[in-house]
Amino acid sequence: MTPVPGGLAVPGLRRLGSVPWNHDGVSAFIARAGEDVPSYDDWMIRAALVRGAIACKRVDQLGRTLNRELWMIGYLARLEIDVSDRTVVVEVRKSL
């Protein structure tokens, strides 16, 4: 994964902000929502991401933990993890 310089927007994704997560050398992860995610659900998605972040202590378990929280409200997460600089980006999409 290549970080987007200067925080530029990725086409089709909207930034939800960062979620603090001080584990496994990562201080926070960046959350983005896909174009199929309505903006009125942003607060529910952020709450689910925070619950998942609190419940998880290892980066290799983060995807499963976040998906467990998001699945209950109809969404799925895809994680991109750059092991060289410990950057974690979570992309949230509607579940099928």
Secondary structure, DSSP 8 states (H G I E B T S, - for coil): ----GGG---TTEEEEEEEEEEETTEEEEEEEEETTS-GGGHHHHHHHHHHHHHH---HHHHHHHHHHHHHTTTEEEEEEEETTTTEEEEEEEE--
